[in-house]
């Protein structure tokens, strides 16, 4: 009976992991354009205001955040 329990728990764990991965993949597929827009916006901010980004990082490092 011990081997059967390991098999059942292994299958259950694989099913739960598959369901979680499926949920993540479906959310990414549904919101792919929003995710890309966020990265594009961050890249545009970094390119347009290089000094401000560096200053913010320097300020955070100095304050210990």
Buried (B, 14 or more C-beta within 10 A) or exposed (E): EEEEEEEEEEEEEEEEEEEEEEEEEEEEEEEEEEEEEEEEEEEEEEEEEEEEBEEEEEEEEEEEE
